Amino acid sequence: MLGQALEVGALYRESGSAAESEGFLASFLAKFRQSPLAENARAQQNIESGMRRINLLGTPAPAIVGADYIGAAQHDLAAFKGRVVLLDFFAHWCAPYINELPIINALKSRYEERGLEIVGVTQYYGFFGERKGISPSEELAALKDLTTERRAEQGFVVGPRSNFDAYGVGGLPVLVFIDRAGRVRAVRAGGAGGAEIETMIQTLLAEPAQASVGRVAR
């Protein structure tokens, strides 16, 4: 229920209706603070992450910090200015993400030449499968094996938790759409399945780099 309410606020913002978004969210937050859930730490965290995602819409994309890279050059998002960027936040233990790698590969193949960059973003967790307490270098090696085994074609950045926090990423996977001007235009939880994702990519690719922020097609 909390996620659905925040999604409505986000959709208002994406459509260019900032006033409607602010009004809806103000009403929702007032009711939340008066509810028993206001004392629930997990609910509070979900609200904070959701509000961070909404407040990012239409603003310059936060930098992604990389500690290690797999199939990706060591450069920041500024290097992609003029291209549409899809940030794919994931974890190696996230089955929905692993299952959707063929979809990500297909999107890359279909739209890369038209200006799309797809970057997987993850962090170290200290385990991999049944292996516990492993070092970052061991986890990186396991990640490389996984991407090779699954024939993943996108580049990957392994960085600190702060990358996730900057984009309000809680549950996984999460997709972040960045337009040619380097602004966050949409955030979607649940992975790359569905026609909506491809429609968003097509819409952003059709825009010039200096286009004003407007509605993202759904």
C-alpha positions as CSV (number, residue, x, y, z in Angstrom):
1,M,0.0,0.0,0.0
2,L,2.8,2.4,0.9
3,G,4.6,1.7,-2.4
4,Q,1.4,2.1,-4.4
5,A,0.8,5.5,-2.9
6,L,4.3,6.7,-3.5
7,E,4.1,5.4,-7.1
8,V,1.1,7.7,-7.7
9,G,3.1,10.6,-6.5
10,A,5.9,9.7,-8.8
11,L,3.6,9.4,-11.8
12,Y,2.3,12.9,-11.2
13,R,5.9,14.1,-11.1
14,E,6.9,12.2,-14.3
15,S,3.9,13.6,-16.2
16,G,5.1,17.2,-15.4
17,S,2.4,17.8,-12.8
18,A,4.8,18.9,-9.9
19,A,2.0,20.7,-8.0
20,E,-0.3,17.7,-8.1
21,S,2.6,15.5,-7.0
22,E,3.4,17.7,-4.1
23,G,-0.2,18.0,-3.0
24,F,-0.8,14.3,-3.2
25,L,2.4,13.4,-1.3
26,A,1.8,16.1,1.4
27,S,-1.7,14.6,2.1
28,F,-0.3,11.1,2.1
29,L,2.6,11.9,4.4
30,A,0.2,13.7,6.8
31,K,-2.0,10.6,7.0
32,F,1.0,8.3,7.4
33,R,2.4,10.3,10.4
34,Q,-0.9,9.9,12.1
35,S,-1.1,6.1,11.5
36,P,0.4,3.3,13.6
37,L,2.8,2.6,10.8
38,A,4.6,5.8,11.6
39,E,6.3,4.0,14.5
40,N,7.4,1.1,12.3
41,A,11.1,1.4,11.3
42,R,10.7,-0.6,8.1
43,A,7.8,1.5,7.0
44,Q,9.7,4.7,7.8
45,Q,12.7,3.5,5.7
46,N,10.4,2.6,2.8
47,I,8.9,6.1,2.9
48,E,12.3,7.8,3.0
49,S,13.6,5.7,0.1
50,G,10.4,6.3,-1.9
51,M,10.6,10.1,-1.3
52,R,14.2,10.2,-2.3
53,R,13.3,8.5,-5.6
54,I,10.5,10.9,-6.3
55,N,12.6,14.0,-5.5
56,L,15.3,12.8,-8.0
57,L,12.9,13.0,-10.9
58,G,13.9,15.8,-13.3
59,T,17.2,16.4,-11.5
60,P,20.8,15.6,-12.5
61,A,21.6,12.0,-11.9
62,P,23.8,11.4,-8.8
63,A,27.3,10.1,-9.6
64,I,27.9,6.3,-9.4
65,V,31.0,5.4,-7.5
66,G,32.9,2.3,-8.7
67,A,35.3,0.2,-6.7
68,D,35.5,-2.5,-9.4
69,Y,34.2,-3.0,-12.9
70,I,33.1,-6.0,-15.0
71,G,33.0,-5.4,-18.8
72,A,32.7,-1.6,-18.2
73,A,35.2,1.3,-18.5
74,Q,36.1,3.1,-15.4
75,H,34.2,6.4,-16.1
76,D,31.4,8.2,-14.5
77,L,27.9,9.1,-15.8
78,A,29.1,12.4,-17.2
79,A,30.8,10.4,-19.9
80,F,27.4,9.3,-21.2
81,K,26.0,12.8,-21.6
82,G,24.0,12.8,-24.9
83,R,23.0,9.2,-24.5
84,V,20.1,7.6,-22.6
85,V,21.3,5.6,-19.6
86,L,19.5,2.7,-17.9
87,L,20.9,2.0,-14.5
88,D,20.1,-1.6,-13.5
89,F,20.4,-1.9,-9.7
90,F,20.7,-5.6,-8.7
91,A,22.2,-8.2,-6.4
92,H,23.7,-11.6,-7.3
93,W,21.2,-13.3,-5.0
94,C,18.2,-11.6,-6.7
95,A,16.6,-14.4,-8.8
96,P,14.2,-12.0,-10.8
97,Y,17.2,-10.1,-12.0
98,I,19.2,-13.2,-13.0
99,N,16.1,-14.5,-14.9
100,E,15.7,-11.2,-16.8
101,L,19.3,-11.0,-18.1
102,P,18.2,-12.1,-21.6
103,I,15.7,-9.2,-21.7
104,I,18.5,-6.8,-20.7
105,N,20.7,-8.3,-23.4
106,A,17.9,-7.9,-26.0
107,L,17.4,-4.2,-25.1
108,K,21.1,-3.5,-25.4
109,S,21.2,-5.2,-28.8
110,R,18.1,-3.4,-30.0
111,Y,18.9,0.2,-28.8
112,E,22.6,0.6,-28.2
113,E,23.4,2.0,-31.7
114,R,20.5,4.5,-31.2
115,G,22.1,5.8,-28.0
116,L,21.3,3.5,-25.1
117,E,23.8,2.6,-22.4
118,I,22.9,-0.1,-19.8
119,V,24.9,-0.3,-16.7
120,G,24.4,-2.8,-13.9
121,V,25.0,-1.5,-10.4
122,T,25.7,-3.7,-7.4
123,Q,27.6,-3.9,-4.2
124,Y,29.6,-6.4,-2.2
125,Y,27.6,-8.5,0.3
126,G,30.3,-10.7,1.8
127,F,28.7,-14.0,0.5
128,F,27.9,-15.7,-2.7
129,G,25.5,-18.6,-2.8
130,E,26.5,-21.0,0.0
131,R,29.9,-19.3,0.5
132,K,29.9,-17.1,3.6
133,G,32.4,-14.5,4.8
134,I,34.2,-14.2,1.4
135,S,36.5,-11.3,0.5
136,P,35.6,-8.6,-2.1
137,S,38.1,-10.2,-4.5
138,E,36.5,-13.6,-4.1
139,E,33.0,-12.1,-4.6
140,L,34.2,-10.2,-7.6
141,A,35.5,-13.4,-9.2
142,A,32.2,-15.1,-8.5
143,L,30.3,-12.2,-10.1
144,K,32.5,-12.4,-13.2
145,D,31.8,-16.1,-13.4
146,L,28.1,-15.5,-13.1
147,T,28.0,-12.8,-15.8
148,T,30.0,-15.1,-18.1
149,E,27.7,-18.1,-17.4
150,R,24.6,-16.0,-18.0
151,R,26.1,-14.4,-21.1
152,A,25.4,-10.9,-19.7
153,E,26.4,-8.3,-22.2
154,Q,26.0,-5.1,-20.2
155,G,28.8,-3.5,-18.2
156,F,28.7,-3.7,-14.4
157,V,29.9,-1.4,-11.6
158,V,30.5,-2.8,-8.1
159,G,30.5,0.1,-5.6
160,P,29.5,1.2,-2.1
161,R,26.1,1.1,-0.6
162,S,26.0,4.9,-1.1
163,N,25.1,4.3,-4.8
164,F,21.9,2.6,-3.7
165,D,21.1,5.2,-1.1
166,A,21.6,8.1,-3.5
167,Y,18.9,6.6,-5.8
168,G,16.6,5.5,-2.9
169,V,17.0,1.9,-3.8
170,G,15.6,-0.5,-1.2
171,G,14.1,-3.6,-2.7
172,L,15.7,-5.1,-5.9
173,P,15.9,-5.0,-8.8
174,V,15.3,-1.3,-9.6
175,L,15.7,0.4,-13.0
176,V,16.6,4.1,-13.3
177,F,16.1,5.9,-16.6
178,I,18.4,8.9,-17.3
179,D,17.8,11.1,-20.3
180,R,20.3,12.5,-22.8
181,A,20.7,15.6,-20.7
182,G,21.8,13.5,-17.7
183,R,18.5,13.9,-15.7
184,V,16.6,11.2,-13.8
185,R,13.3,10.7,-15.6
186,A,11.8,7.6,-14.1
187,V,12.5,4.9,-11.5
188,R,10.9,1.5,-11.7
189,A,11.0,-1.4,-9.3
190,G,10.6,-5.0,-10.4
191,G,13.0,-5.4,-13.3
192,A,13.0,-5.2,-17.1
193,G,9.9,-7.2,-18.0
194,G,7.0,-5.6,-19.7
195,A,6.3,-3.4,-22.6
196,E,6.4,-0.3,-20.4
197,I,10.2,-0.5,-20.0
198,E,10.8,-0.5,-23.7
199,T,8.3,2.3,-24.3
200,M,10.2,4.5,-21.9
201,I,13.5,3.7,-23.6
202,Q,12.0,4.6,-27.0
203,T,10.5,7.8,-25.7
204,L,13.8,9.0,-24.2
205,L,15.8,8.1,-27.2
206,A,13.5,10.1,-29.4
207,E,14.2,13.3,-27.4
208,P,17.1,15.7,-28.2
209,A,19.7,16.1,-25.5
210,Q,18.5,19.6,-24.4
211,A,14.8,18.7,-24.3
212,S,12.8,20.1,-21.4
213,V,11.6,17.6,-18.8
214,G,8.2,16.4,-19.7
215,R,6.0,13.3,-19.7
216,V,7.6,9.9,-19.9
217,A,5.3,7.6,-21.8
218,R,3.9,4.6,-19.9
